[in-house]
C-alpha cells in the first residue's frame, strides 16, 4: 500500500529537575550546597532514508514521544539526558506544522536530519545559586517542558521525468519497457493506484529517474477519479511527458486529450505549465489508418513541441525518446545548478 500523507503527534522529552541538596560529611563543617542539574529532554528527529518508500507506518502509530531528562542528585550529580526519538521517512518528505501550516522541513537527500520538537532544558540545582552572602541557597530550577505539536507529513516523489496521461494511456507499459520497474498492467482503467519509479539508463550511460503518475481524468483537480492526491508528485519532476493514446479504437480527439491534461495541471498549479515537456503518441502499433497520430503531430509541429510516436510493446521509437530524455535531463540539471 502506498501512503503519501500522514498526520502525527510528536512530543519532545521534558528537562529533568535540578535538586536542592547540601553536603553532609563527617569532619566537613559547612559543607555547602551540592545539588546537581537535571538532564535535557530528548529531541524528536526526522531523518530521510532510502530504506523507506512510503508513509504507511504512520497509519498504525501516530504518537511519538522522546524520553524526558533525569533529575539531578546530590554531590553535583547531573541527571542523564533523555534519549532522542529518530523517525525515518522517505526522501522527498515535507513536514508542516498542522496549526500554522508553516513548512518545518523538506528532506530531499539520504541521511538529512531535522529536529521537529526540541527537548526541554534541564533545571539547575541549588549549587548554582550559592553566593558569598547566600551560602545555603534553597532555590533550584525545574526542567522545562519539551515541545509538542501535530505535524502533517506529505511525500512528494523525486524524479527527473514525470509521465502524465489519462488512464490506459500506456504509462505503466512504457516504464516497464525502459526500466526494471514492474507496475501492474491491465486492459482496464486505473490499474495504477500508486506512483511507480523506474531508473532508466540512456545511450550515454547516464541514468535518470522516471515517475509513473497514476492516471488523471478531466476534473482531477476537483477530486474526480483519483483526484489530486497524486498531482503533488509532479512538483518534483524536472521534465514532463504527456502520453496520448492514438490507437484506432480511441474515440476522443488526441489534441483535445492533450489540452485537457494541460488544463488540469494549470488549474492545480499554473507554474507546472512552465515546466519543459514533450508529447508522446503511444500504441502506434494499433493506430489503424493513423489519423489520430497525424492530428497530434500536426498540432505539435504548429507549436514547435517535440512529439514522439512510440510503441512500448514493440519498442518502436523508444531509442529516440530515451536519447532525447537523456539530453533534456542534463539540461534541466544544469539549469537547476545555475538558477536554483
C-alpha contacts under 8 A as a table, 3 or more apart, distances in Angstrom:
res1	aa1	res2	aa2	distance
1	X	56	X	7.20
1	X	194	X	7.90
2	X	54	X	5.82
2	X	55	X	7.50
2	X	56	X	6.75
2	X	194	X	5.82
3	X	6	X	7.75
3	X	54	X	5.50
3	X	55	X	5.13
3	X	56	X	5.17
4	X	54	X	6.20
4	X	55	X	5.64
4	X	56	X	7.78
4	X	153	X	7.86
4	X	154	X	5.78
4	X	155	X	4.81
4	X	156	X	7.46
5	X	55	X	6.62
5	X	152	X	7.32
5	X	153	X	5.54
5	X	154	X	4.64
5	X	155	X	6.31
6	X	55	X	6.67
6	X	58	X	6.24
6	X	59	X	7.00
6	X	152	X	5.88
6	X	153	X	5.08
6	X	154	X	6.72
7	X	58	X	7.58
7	X	62	X	7.04
7	X	150	X	7.06
7	X	151	X	5.70
7	X	152	X	4.68
7	X	153	X	6.22
8	X	58	X	7.07
8	X	61	X	8.00
8	X	62	X	4.53
8	X	63	X	6.00
8	X	64	X	7.85
8	X	150	X	5.72
8	X	151	X	5.37
8	X	152	X	6.67
8	X	153	X	7.85
9	X	62	X	5.99
9	X	63	X	4.83
9	X	64	X	6.28
9	X	148	X	7.41
9	X	149	X	5.88
9	X	150	X	4.41
9	X	151	X	6.14
10	X	44	X	6.94
10	X	63	X	5.93
10	X	64	X	4.81
10	X	65	X	5.81
10	X	117	X	6.91
10	X	148	X	5.55
10	X	149	X	5.69
10	X	150	X	6.41
10	X	151	X	7.50
11	X	44	X	7.04
11	X	64	X	6.30
11	X	65	X	4.67
11	X	66	X	6.40
11	X	117	X	6.43
11	X	146	X	6.58
11	X	147	X	5.84
11	X	148	X	4.12
11	X	149	X	6.67
12	X	41	X	6.70
12	X	42	X	5.89
12	X	43	X	5.11
12	X	44	X	5.64
12	X	65	X	5.77
12	X	66	X	4.90
12	X	67	X	7.26
12	X	68	X	7.60
12	X	117	X	5.41
12	X	118	X	5.75
12	X	119	X	4.75
12	X	120	X	7.29
12	X	146	X	4.57
12	X	147	X	5.33
12	X	148	X	6.19
13	X	40	X	7.83
13	X	41	X	4.12
13	X	42	X	4.85
13	X	43	X	6.59
13	X	65	X	6.82
13	X	66	X	4.80
13	X	67	X	4.80
13	X	68	X	3.88
13	X	69	X	6.68
13	X	82	X	6.63
13	X	118	X	7.94
13	X	119	X	4.98
13	X	120	X	6.30
13	X	145	X	7.08
13	X	146	X	5.00
13	X	147	X	7.80
14	X	40	X	7.08
14	X	41	X	4.68
14	X	42	X	7.56
14	X	67	X	7.64
14	X	68	X	4.66
14	X	69	X	6.17
14	X	119	X	5.93
14	X	120	X	4.62
14	X	121	X	7.21
14	X	122	X	7.70
14	X	143	X	6.42
14	X	144	X	5.84
14	X	145	X	4.25
14	X	146	X	4.49
15	X	38	X	6.45
15	X	39	X	5.82
15	X	40	X	4.52
15	X	41	X	4.52
15	X	68	X	5.90
15	X	69	X	4.77
15	X	70	X	7.32
15	X	119	X	6.91
15	X	120	X	4.54
15	X	121	X	4.75
15	X	122	X	4.00
15	X	123	X	6.71
15	X	142	X	7.73
15	X	143	X	4.11
15	X	144	X	5.18
15	X	145	X	6.22
15	X	146	X	7.12
16	X	37	X	7.72
16	X	38	X	4.08
16	X	39	X	5.05
16	X	40	X	6.37
16	X	41	X	7.13
16	X	68	X	6.74
16	X	69	X	4.48
16	X	70	X	4.71
16	X	71	X	4.32
16	X	72	X	6.98
16	X	79	X	6.78
16	X	121	X	7.64
16	X	122	X	4.82
16	X	123	X	6.20
16	X	142	X	6.87
16	X	143	X	4.76
16	X	144	X	7.77
17	X	37	X	6.84
17	X	38	X	4.65
17	X	39	X	7.67
17	X	70	X	7.41
17	X	71	X	4.77
17	X	72	X	6.28
17	X	122	X	6.07
17	X	123	X	4.82
17	X	124	X	7.17
17	X	125	X	7.73
17	X	141	X	6.28
17	X	142	X	4.22
17	X	143	X	4.63
18	X	35	X	6.86
18	X	36	X	5.89
18	X	37	X	4.38
18	X	38	X	4.69
18	X	71	X	6.10
18	X	72	X	5.08
18	X	73	X	7.61
18	X	122	X	7.05
18	X	123	X	4.59
18	X	124	X	4.57
18	X	125	X	4.02
18	X	126	X	7.30
18	X	140	X	5.86
18	X	141	X	5.42
18	X	142	X	5.86
18	X	143	X	7.17
19	X	35	X	4.94
19	X	36	X	6.03
19	X	37	X	6.86
19	X	38	X	7.78
19	X	71	X	7.41
19	X	72	X	5.75
19	X	73	X	6.20
19	X	74	X	7.44
19	X	124	X	7.41
19	X	125	X	4.69
19	X	126	X	6.34
19	X	140	X	6.07
19	X	141	X	7.58
20	X	33	X	7.39
20	X	34	X	7.59
20	X	35	X	5.02
20	X	74	X	7.96
20	X	125	X	5.98
20	X	126	X	5.06
20	X	127	X	7.82
20	X	138	X	6.26
20	X	139	X	6.91
20	X	140	X	6.08
21	X	33	X	5.74
21	X	34	X	5.57
21	X	35	X	4.60
21	X	73	X	7.69
21	X	74	X	5.63
21	X	126	X	7.03
22	X	31	X	6.71
22	X	32	X	5.47
22	X	33	X	4.19
22	X	34	X	5.33
22	X	35	X	6.83
22	X	74	X	7.29
22	X	136	X	7.98
23	X	30	X	7.90
23	X	31	X	4.76
23	X	32	X	5.71
23	X	33	X	6.16
23	X	34	X	6.17
23	X	74	X	7.73
23	X	75	X	7.14
24	X	28	X	7.56
24	X	31	X	6.34
25	X	28	X	5.46
25	X	29	X	7.83
25	X	31	X	7.14
26	X	29	X	7.83
28	X	31	X	5.75
32	X	135	X	6.53
32	X	136	X	6.35
33	X	126	X	6.26
33	X	127	X	4.96
33	X	130	X	7.22
33	X	135	X	7.56
33	X	136	X	6.28
33	X	137	X	7.14
34	X	74	X	5.59
34	X	75	X	5.01
34	X	76	X	4.91
34	X	125	X	7.60
34	X	126	X	6.88
34	X	127	X	5.04
35	X	72	X	6.95
35	X	73	X	5.92
35	X	74	X	4.84
35	X	75	X	6.40
35	X	76	X	5.16
35	X	77	X	7.30
35	X	125	X	4.59
35	X	126	X	5.19
35	X	127	X	5.34
36	X	72	X	4.60
36	X	73	X	5.09
36	X	74	X	5.88
36	X	75	X	6.81
36	X	76	X	3.93
36	X	77	X	4.69
36	X	78	X	4.94
36	X	79	X	7.41
36	X	124	X	6.86
36	X	125	X	4.71
36	X	126	X	7.40
36	X	127	X	7.03
37	X	71	X	7.07
37	X	72	X	4.68
37	X	73	X	7.43
37	X	76	X	7.27
37	X	77	X	7.02
37	X	78	X	4.79
37	X	79	X	6.26
37	X	122	X	6.56
37	X	123	X	5.72
37	X	124	X	4.43
37	X	125	X	4.72
38	X	69	X	6.57
38	X	70	X	5.87
38	X	71	X	4.41
38	X	72	X	4.38
38	X	78	X	5.75
38	X	79	X	4.60
38	X	80	X	7.37
38	X	122	X	4.42
38	X	123	X	5.13
38	X	124	X	6.43
38	X	125	X	7.45
38	X	142	X	7.94
38	X	143	X	6.74
39	X	69	X	4.39
39	X	70	X	5.26
39	X	71	X	6.38
39	X	72	X	7.09
39	X	78	X	6.41
39	X	79	X	4.39
39	X	80	X	4.91
39	X	81	X	4.40
39	X	82	X	6.98
39	X	121	X	7.24
39	X	122	X	4.75
39	X	123	X	7.60
40	X	68	X	7.25
40	X	69	X	4.86
40	X	70	X	7.78
40	X	80	X	7.58
40	X	81	X	4.88
40	X	82	X	6.28
40	X	119	X	6.47
40	X	120	X	5.85
40	X	121	X	4.65
40	X	122	X	4.49
40	X	143	X	7.83
41	X	66	X	7.44
41	X	67	X	6.31
41	X	68	X	4.46
41	X	69	X	4.37
41	X	81	X	5.95
41	X	82	X	4.73
41	X	83	X	7.47
41	X	118	X	7.92
41	X	119	X	4.25
41	X	120	X	5.00
41	X	121	X	6.41
41	X	122	X	7.08
41	X	146	X	6.65
42	X	66	X	5.24
42	X	67	X	5.39
42	X	68	X	6.09
42	X	69	X	6.96
42	X	81	X	6.73
42	X	82	X	4.36
42	X	83	X	4.86
42	X	84	X	4.31
42	X	85	X	7.14
42	X	118	X	7.26
42	X	119	X	4.86
42	X	120	X	7.70
43	X	66	X	6.11
43	X	83	X	7.51
43	X	84	X	4.73
43	X	85	X	6.32
43	X	115	X	6.66
43	X	116	X	7.77
43	X	117	X	5.80
43	X	118	X	4.77
43	X	119	X	4.71
44	X	64	X	7.78
44	X	65	X	7.28
44	X	66	X	6.11
44	X	84	X	5.85
44	X	85	X	4.85
44	X	86	X	6.17
44	X	87	X	7.64
44	X	115	X	5.92
44	X	116	X	5.88
44	X	117	X	5.13
44	X	118	X	6.62
44	X	119	X	7.70
45	X	84	X	7.12
45	X	85	X	6.03
45	X	86	X	4.76
45	X	87	X	6.09
45	X	113	X	6.74
45	X	114	X	5.65
45	X	115	X	4.43
45	X	116	X	5.88
45	X	117	X	7.25
46	X	86	X	5.79
46	X	87	X	4.81
46	X	88	X	5.89
46	X	89	X	6.81
46	X	113	X	5.61
46	X	114	X	5.42
46	X	115	X	6.44
46	X	116	X	7.04
47	X	86	X	6.91
47	X	87	X	6.14
47	X	88	X	4.93
47	X	89	X	6.13
47	X	107	X	7.53
47	X	110	X	7.96
47	X	111	X	5.91
47	X	112	X	5.52
47	X	113	X	4.31
47	X	114	X	6.58
48	X	88	X	5.77
48	X	89	X	5.09
48	X	90	X	5.51
48	X	91	X	5.08
48	X	92	X	7.90
48	X	93	X	7.75
48	X	107	X	5.88
48	X	108	X	7.32
48	X	109	X	6.55
48	X	110	X	5.24
48	X	111	X	5.23
48	X	112	X	5.39
48	X	113	X	6.60
49	X	52	X	5.80
49	X	88	X	5.92
49	X	89	X	5.98
49	X	90	X	5.52
49	X	91	X	6.02
49	X	110	X	5.20
49	X	111	X	5.95
50	X	53	X	6.99
50	X	90	X	6.33
50	X	91	X	6.49
50	X	110	X	6.22
51	X	90	X	7.50
52	X	88	X	7.08
52	X	89	X	5.99
52	X	90	X	4.90
52	X	91	X	7.89
53	X	89	X	7.67
53	X	90	X	5.05
53	X	91	X	7.64
54	X	57	X	7.83
54	X	89	X	7.60
54	X	90	X	6.19
54	X	155	X	7.71
55	X	58	X	5.81
55	X	59	X	7.61
55	X	89	X	6.99
55	X	90	X	7.38
55	X	155	X	7.58
56	X	59	X	5.60
56	X	60	X	7.66
57	X	60	X	5.68
57	X	61	X	6.49
58	X	61	X	5.00
58	X	62	X	5.55
59	X	62	X	6.66
61	X	64	X	7.90
64	X	85	X	7.53
65	X	85	X	7.07
66	X	82	X	7.17
66	X	83	X	6.40
66	X	84	X	5.55
66	X	85	X	5.22
66	X	119	X	7.90
67	X	82	X	4.65
67	X	83	X	5.24
67	X	84	X	6.75
67	X	85	X	7.85
68	X	81	X	7.44
68	X	82	X	4.86
68	X	83	X	7.60
68	X	119	X	7.77
69	X	79	X	6.68
69	X	80	X	5.93
69	X	81	X	4.73
69	X	82	X	4.35
69	X	122	X	6.82
70	X	79	X	4.56
70	X	80	X	5.10
70	X	81	X	6.48
70	X	82	X	6.98
71	X	78	X	7.42
71	X	79	X	4.83
71	X	80	X	7.57
71	X	122	X	8.00
72	X	76	X	7.62
72	X	77	X	5.86
72	X	78	X	4.78
72	X	79	X	4.36
72	X	125	X	7.07
73	X	76	X	6.45
73	X	77	X	5.03
73	X	78	X	6.49
73	X	79	X	7.02
74	X	77	X	5.81
76	X	125	X	7.90
76	X	127	X	7.50
89	X	93	X	6.79
90	X	93	X	5.98
90	X	155	X	7.36
91	X	107	X	5.87
91	X	108	X	5.27
91	X	109	X	6.03
91	X	110	X	6.45
91	X	155	X	7.98
91	X	157	X	7.59
91	X	158	X	7.64
92	X	106	X	6.79
92	X	107	X	5.45
92	X	108	X	4.81
92	X	109	X	7.66
92	X	155	X	5.73
92	X	156	X	5.24
92	X	157	X	5.63
92	X	158	X	6.08
93	X	106	X	5.96
93	X	107	X	5.46
93	X	108	X	7.19
93	X	153	X	6.61
93	X	154	X	5.58
93	X	155	X	4.34
93	X	156	X	6.15
94	X	103	X	7.37
94	X	104	X	7.84
94	X	105	X	6.00
94	X	106	X	4.62
94	X	107	X	6.55
94	X	153	X	5.73
94	X	154	X	5.03
94	X	155	X	6.12
94	X	156	X	7.45
95	X	103	X	6.08
95	X	104	X	5.47
95	X	105	X	5.20
95	X	106	X	6.38
95	X	151	X	6.72
95	X	152	X	5.95
95	X	153	X	4.89
95	X	154	X	6.60
96	X	101	X	5.73
96	X	102	X	5.53
96	X	103	X	4.50
96	X	104	X	5.30
96	X	105	X	7.19
96	X	151	X	5.66
96	X	152	X	5.12
96	X	153	X	6.49
97	X	100	X	5.66
97	X	101	X	5.03
97	X	102	X	5.53
97	X	103	X	6.64
97	X	104	X	6.73
97	X	149	X	7.22
97	X	150	X	6.38
97	X	151	X	4.85
97	X	152	X	6.27
98	X	101	X	5.21
98	X	102	X	7.82
98	X	149	X	7.89
98	X	150	X	5.63
98	X	151	X	5.14
98	X	152	X	5.69
99	X	150	X	7.38
103	X	106	X	7.75
104	X	116	X	7.22
105	X	114	X	6.90
107	X	112	X	6.14
107	X	113	X	7.43
108	X	112	X	7.33
108	X	158	X	7.96
109	X	112	X	5.67
115	X	118	X	6.48
117	X	146	X	7.26
117	X	147	X	5.10
117	X	148	X	6.22
117	X	149	X	7.57
118	X	146	X	6.13
118	X	147	X	5.62
119	X	145	X	7.34
119	X	146	X	4.43
119	X	147	X	6.36
120	X	143	X	6.69
120	X	144	X	4.65
120	X	145	X	4.87
120	X	146	X	4.16
120	X	147	X	7.12
121	X	143	X	5.93
121	X	144	X	5.32
121	X	145	X	7.67
121	X	146	X	7.94
122	X	142	X	7.17
122	X	143	X	4.49
122	X	144	X	6.40
123	X	140	X	7.27
123	X	141	X	4.47
123	X	142	X	4.68
123	X	143	X	4.33
123	X	144	X	7.06
124	X	127	X	7.99
124	X	128	X	6.71
124	X	140	X	5.89
124	X	141	X	5.07
124	X	142	X	7.35
125	X	128	X	6.14
125	X	129	X	7.93
125	X	139	X	7.88
125	X	140	X	4.96
125	X	141	X	6.42
126	X	129	X	5.38
126	X	130	X	7.09
126	X	137	X	6.07
126	X	138	X	6.37
126	X	139	X	5.64
126	X	140	X	4.76
126	X	141	X	7.94
127	X	130	X	5.74
127	X	137	X	7.62
129	X	134	X	7.98
129	X	137	X	6.03
129	X	139	X	7.11
129	X	140	X	7.72
130	X	134	X	5.69
130	X	135	X	5.28
130	X	136	X	6.66
130	X	137	X	5.75
131	X	134	X	4.86
131	X	135	X	5.79
132	X	135	X	6.12
134	X	137	X	5.91
155	X	233	X	7.83
156	X	232	X	6.23
156	X	233	X	4.72
156	X	234	X	7.98
156	X	235	X	7.41
156	X	236	X	6.50
157	X	211	X	7.89
157	X	233	X	5.37
157	X	236	X	6.25
158	X	233	X	7.66
158	X	236	X	5.16
158	X	237	X	6.53
159	X	162	X	6.83
159	X	197	X	7.60
159	X	208	X	7.72
159	X	209	X	5.01
159	X	210	X	5.66
159	X	211	X	5.87
159	X	236	X	6.17
159	X	237	X	5.02
159	X	238	X	7.26
160	X	208	X	6.06
160	X	209	X	5.19
160	X	210	X	5.98
160	X	211	X	7.77
160	X	236	X	7.74
160	X	237	X	5.01
160	X	238	X	5.06
160	X	239	X	6.19
160	X	329	X	6.45
161	X	208	X	7.76
161	X	209	X	6.37
161	X	210	X	4.67
161	X	211	X	6.18
161	X	237	X	5.42
161	X	238	X	6.01
161	X	239	X	4.77
161	X	240	X	5.62
161	X	241	X	7.09
161	X	329	X	7.72
162	X	210	X	5.83
162	X	211	X	4.82
162	X	212	X	6.27
162	X	213	X	6.74
162	X	234	X	6.32
162	X	237	X	5.62
162	X	238	X	7.75
162	X	239	X	6.34
162	X	240	X	4.89
162	X	241	X	6.11
163	X	171	X	6.41
163	X	210	X	7.33
163	X	211	X	6.11
163	X	212	X	5.12
163	X	213	X	5.84
163	X	240	X	6.17
163	X	241	X	4.98
163	X	242	X	6.28
163	X	243	X	6.90
164	X	171	X	7.65
164	X	212	X	7.42
164	X	213	X	6.11
164	X	214	X	7.85
164	X	215	X	7.10
164	X	216	X	7.57
164	X	240	X	7.03
164	X	241	X	5.98
164	X	242	X	4.94
164	X	243	X	6.05
164	X	261	X	7.79
165	X	169	X	5.88
165	X	171	X	7.24
165	X	215	X	5.69
165	X	216	X	6.18
165	X	242	X	5.76
165	X	243	X	4.97
165	X	244	X	6.47
165	X	261	X	6.96
166	X	169	X	5.50
166	X	215	X	4.79
166	X	216	X	5.00
166	X	217	X	5.85
166	X	243	X	7.74
166	X	244	X	7.60
166	X	261	X	7.84
167	X	170	X	7.94
167	X	189	X	5.05
167	X	190	X	5.64
167	X	191	X	7.97
167	X	214	X	7.49
167	X	215	X	4.39
167	X	216	X	6.49
167	X	217	X	7.45
168	X	171	X	7.38
168	X	187	X	7.09
168	X	188	X	6.92
168	X	189	X	5.49
168	X	190	X	7.36
168	X	215	X	7.58
168	X	245	X	7.85
169	X	243	X	6.10
169	X	244	X	5.96
169	X	245	X	5.02
169	X	282	X	6.96
170	X	173	X	5.21
170	X	174	X	6.06
170	X	243	X	7.27
170	X	245	X	7.30
170	X	282	X	6.54
170	X	283	X	7.44
170	X	312	X	7.68
171	X	174	X	5.15
171	X	175	X	6.26
171	X	212	X	6.21
171	X	243	X	7.05
172	X	175	X	5.30
172	X	176	X	6.14
172	X	183	X	5.99
172	X	184	X	7.20
172	X	185	X	6.29
172	X	192	X	7.44
172	X	212	X	6.61
173	X	176	X	5.20
173	X	177	X	6.18
173	X	185	X	6.69
173	X	312	X	6.11
173	X	313	X	7.39
174	X	177	X	5.08
174	X	178	X	6.36
174	X	312	X	5.13
175	X	178	X	5.36
175	X	179	X	5.84
175	X	181	X	6.62
175	X	182	X	7.98
175	X	198	X	6.51
175	X	210	X	7.36
175	X	212	X	6.96
176	X	179	X	5.47
176	X	180	X	6.19
176	X	181	X	5.28
176	X	182	X	5.47
176	X	183	X	6.90
176	X	198	X	7.86
177	X	180	X	7.76
177	X	312	X	6.12
177	X	313	X	7.60
177	X	315	X	7.63
178	X	200	X	6.08
178	X	318	X	7.98
179	X	198	X	5.38
179	X	199	X	5.66
179	X	200	X	5.15
179	X	201	X	7.77
180	X	198	X	6.38
180	X	199	X	7.17
181	X	196	X	7.33
181	X	197	X	6.76
181	X	198	X	5.13
181	X	199	X	7.81
183	X	192	X	7.24
183	X	196	X	6.79
184	X	191	X	6.35
184	X	192	X	6.50
185	X	191	X	6.42
185	X	192	X	7.70
186	X	189	X	7.83
186	X	191	X	6.33
188	X	191	X	6.69
190	X	193	X	6.48
190	X	214	X	7.28
190	X	215	X	6.46
192	X	195	X	7.29
192	X	214	X	5.41
192	X	215	X	7.26
193	X	214	X	6.04
194	X	213	X	7.53
194	X	214	X	6.29
195	X	211	X	6.61
195	X	212	X	5.45
195	X	213	X	5.02
195	X	214	X	5.95
195	X	230	X	7.55
196	X	211	X	5.64
196	X	212	X	5.03
196	X	213	X	7.05
197	X	209	X	6.68
197	X	210	X	5.67
197	X	211	X	4.60
197	X	212	X	6.33
198	X	209	X	5.66
198	X	210	X	5.24
198	X	211	X	6.55
199	X	207	X	6.59
199	X	208	X	5.73
199	X	209	X	4.57
199	X	210	X	6.33
200	X	207	X	5.39
200	X	208	X	5.40
200	X	209	X	6.10
200	X	210	X	7.06
201	X	204	X	8.00
201	X	205	X	5.93
201	X	206	X	5.75
201	X	207	X	4.30
201	X	208	X	6.64
202	X	205	X	5.38
202	X	206	X	5.40
202	X	207	X	5.93
202	X	208	X	7.88
202	X	322	X	5.97
202	X	323	X	6.17
202	X	326	X	5.80
203	X	206	X	7.28
203	X	322	X	7.62
203	X	323	X	6.32
203	X	326	X	7.99
204	X	326	X	7.85
206	X	326	X	7.15
207	X	326	X	7.65
208	X	326	X	7.38
208	X	329	X	7.33
213	X	230	X	6.71
213	X	231	X	7.73
213	X	233	X	7.45
213	X	234	X	7.63
214	X	226	X	7.76
214	X	230	X	6.82
215	X	226	X	7.54
216	X	220	X	6.02
216	X	225	X	7.13
216	X	226	X	6.96
216	X	227	X	7.57
216	X	261	X	7.59
217	X	220	X	5.49
217	X	224	X	7.24
217	X	225	X	6.35
217	X	261	X	7.75
218	X	224	X	7.59
218	X	260	X	6.45
218	X	261	X	7.41
218	X	264	X	6.87
219	X	222	X	5.34
219	X	223	X	6.82
219	X	224	X	5.46
219	X	225	X	7.92
219	X	227	X	7.75
219	X	264	X	6.95
220	X	223	X	5.09
220	X	224	X	4.64
220	X	225	X	6.16
220	X	226	X	6.84
220	X	227	X	4.46
220	X	228	X	5.61
220	X	264	X	6.76
221	X	224	X	7.20
221	X	227	X	6.07
221	X	228	X	5.11
221	X	264	X	6.15
221	X	265	X	7.87
221	X	267	X	6.70
221	X	268	X	5.61
222	X	227	X	6.53
222	X	228	X	7.13
223	X	226	X	6.84
223	X	227	X	3.61
223	X	228	X	5.70
223	X	229	X	7.97
224	X	227	X	4.66
224	X	228	X	7.92
226	X	229	X	6.77
226	X	230	X	7.65
227	X	230	X	7.42
228	X	231	X	4.99
228	X	232	X	7.25
228	X	268	X	7.92
229	X	232	X	6.72
230	X	233	X	5.74
230	X	234	X	7.74
231	X	234	X	5.61
231	X	235	X	7.67
231	X	265	X	7.96
231	X	268	X	7.77
232	X	235	X	5.67
232	X	236	X	7.98
233	X	236	X	5.84
233	X	237	X	7.46
234	X	237	X	5.43
235	X	272	X	7.42
237	X	240	X	7.02
238	X	275	X	6.94
238	X	276	X	7.45
238	X	329	X	7.26
238	X	332	X	6.29
239	X	275	X	6.32
239	X	276	X	5.36
239	X	277	X	5.59
239	X	328	X	7.46
239	X	329	X	7.12
239	X	332	X	7.57
240	X	275	X	7.04
240	X	276	X	6.43
240	X	277	X	4.53
240	X	278	X	6.58
241	X	277	X	5.64
241	X	278	X	5.16
241	X	279	X	5.80
241	X	280	X	6.65
242	X	258	X	7.23
242	X	261	X	7.89
242	X	277	X	7.39
242	X	278	X	6.36
242	X	279	X	4.85
242	X	280	X	5.93
243	X	279	X	6.22
243	X	280	X	4.83
243	X	281	X	6.08
243	X	282	X	6.45
244	X	254	X	6.45
244	X	257	X	7.10
244	X	258	X	6.76
244	X	279	X	7.40
244	X	280	X	6.13
244	X	281	X	5.03
244	X	282	X	5.91
245	X	250	X	7.25
245	X	254	X	7.23
245	X	281	X	6.03
245	X	282	X	5.03
245	X	283	X	6.34
246	X	250	X	6.61
246	X	254	X	6.53
246	X	281	X	6.10
246	X	282	X	6.14
246	X	283	X	6.44
246	X	284	X	6.83
246	X	287	X	6.06
246	X	290	X	7.98
246	X	292	X	5.30
246	X	293	X	5.88
247	X	250	X	5.77
247	X	282	X	7.53
247	X	283	X	5.68
247	X	284	X	6.44
247	X	285	X	7.75
247	X	286	X	4.96
247	X	287	X	4.22
247	X	288	X	6.94
247	X	292	X	7.50
248	X	251	X	7.93
248	X	286	X	6.16
248	X	287	X	4.79
248	X	288	X	5.06
248	X	289	X	7.46
248	X	290	X	7.62
248	X	292	X	7.63
252	X	256	X	7.31
252	X	257	X	6.91
253	X	256	X	5.30
253	X	257	X	6.33
253	X	292	X	7.08
254	X	257	X	5.00
254	X	258	X	6.27
254	X	292	X	6.18
254	X	293	X	7.87
254	X	295	X	7.22
254	X	296	X	6.02
255	X	258	X	5.12
255	X	259	X	6.25
255	X	295	X	7.05
255	X	296	X	5.69
255	X	299	X	7.16
256	X	259	X	5.08
256	X	260	X	6.14
257	X	260	X	5.19
257	X	261	X	6.40
258	X	261	X	5.24
258	X	262	X	6.35
259	X	262	X	5.02
259	X	263	X	6.06
260	X	263	X	4.98
260	X	264	X	6.23
261	X	264	X	5.19
261	X	265	X	6.49
262	X	265	X	5.27
262	X	266	X	6.19
262	X	273	X	7.35
263	X	266	X	5.00
263	X	267	X	6.08
264	X	267	X	5.20
264	X	268	X	6.21
265	X	268	X	5.12
265	X	269	X	5.95
265	X	270	X	6.78
265	X	272	X	6.33
265	X	273	X	7.12
266	X	269	X	5.14
266	X	270	X	4.14
266	X	271	X	7.26
266	X	272	X	6.55
266	X	273	X	6.26
267	X	270	X	6.29
269	X	272	X	5.85
270	X	273	X	5.82
270	X	274	X	7.84
271	X	274	X	5.51
271	X	275	X	7.35
272	X	275	X	5.32
273	X	276	X	7.93
278	X	305	X	6.44
278	X	306	X	5.21
278	X	307	X	6.09
278	X	308	X	7.88
279	X	300	X	7.88
279	X	305	X	7.37
279	X	306	X	6.19
279	X	307	X	4.66
279	X	308	X	6.37
280	X	307	X	5.57
280	X	308	X	4.75
280	X	309	X	5.82
280	X	310	X	6.99
281	X	284	X	7.08
281	X	293	X	6.85
281	X	296	X	7.76
281	X	307	X	7.10
281	X	308	X	5.98
281	X	309	X	4.50
281	X	310	X	6.10
282	X	309	X	6.12
282	X	310	X	5.22
282	X	311	X	5.70
282	X	312	X	7.47
283	X	286	X	5.62
283	X	287	X	6.72
283	X	310	X	6.41
283	X	311	X	4.77
283	X	312	X	7.10
283	X	313	X	7.86
284	X	287	X	4.93
284	X	293	X	7.93
284	X	309	X	6.41
284	X	310	X	5.84
284	X	311	X	5.40
285	X	311	X	5.98
285	X	314	X	7.38
287	X	290	X	5.14
287	X	291	X	7.89
287	X	292	X	7.47
287	X	293	X	7.42
288	X	291	X	7.92
290	X	293	X	5.26
290	X	294	X	6.29
291	X	294	X	5.18
291	X	295	X	6.27
292	X	295	X	5.25
292	X	296	X	6.32
293	X	296	X	5.22
293	X	297	X	6.07
293	X	309	X	7.70
294	X	297	X	5.12
294	X	298	X	5.99
295	X	298	X	5.32
295	X	299	X	6.26
296	X	299	X	5.23
296	X	300	X	6.25
297	X	300	X	5.15
297	X	301	X	6.06
297	X	307	X	6.41
298	X	301	X	5.09
298	X	302	X	6.28
299	X	302	X	5.24
299	X	303	X	6.71
300	X	303	X	5.27
300	X	304	X	5.81
300	X	305	X	4.92
300	X	306	X	6.67
300	X	307	X	6.46
301	X	304	X	4.75
301	X	305	X	6.16
301	X	306	X	7.61
302	X	305	X	7.83
308	X	317	X	7.08
308	X	320	X	8.00
308	X	321	X	6.60
309	X	317	X	6.28
310	X	315	X	7.02
310	X	316	X	5.27
310	X	317	X	4.60
310	X	318	X	6.17
311	X	314	X	5.51
311	X	315	X	5.33
311	X	316	X	5.05
311	X	317	X	6.77
311	X	318	X	7.47
312	X	315	X	4.79
312	X	316	X	6.89
312	X	318	X	7.17
313	X	316	X	7.90
315	X	318	X	5.51
316	X	319	X	7.79
317	X	320	X	5.65
317	X	321	X	6.39
318	X	321	X	5.03
318	X	322	X	6.06
319	X	322	X	5.33
319	X	323	X	6.22
320	X	323	X	5.21
320	X	324	X	6.19
321	X	324	X	5.16
321	X	325	X	6.14
322	X	325	X	5.00
322	X	326	X	6.08
323	X	326	X	5.25
323	X	327	X	6.55
324	X	327	X	5.33
324	X	328	X	6.30
325	X	328	X	5.01
325	X	329	X	6.07
326	X	329	X	5.32
326	X	330	X	6.41
327	X	330	X	5.25
327	X	331	X	6.36
328	X	331	X	5.06
328	X	332	X	6.10
329	X	332	X	5.00
329	X	333	X	6.16
330	X	333	X	5.21
330	X	334	X	6.23
331	X	334	X	5.11
331	X	335	X	6.09
332	X	335	X	5.08
332	X	336	X	6.15
333	X	336	X	5.03
333	X	337	X	6.29
334	X	337	X	5.16
334	X	338	X	6.40
335	X	338	X	5.15
335	X	339	X	5.99
335	X	340	X	7.67
336	X	339	X	5.20
336	X	340	X	4.79
337	X	340	X	5.82
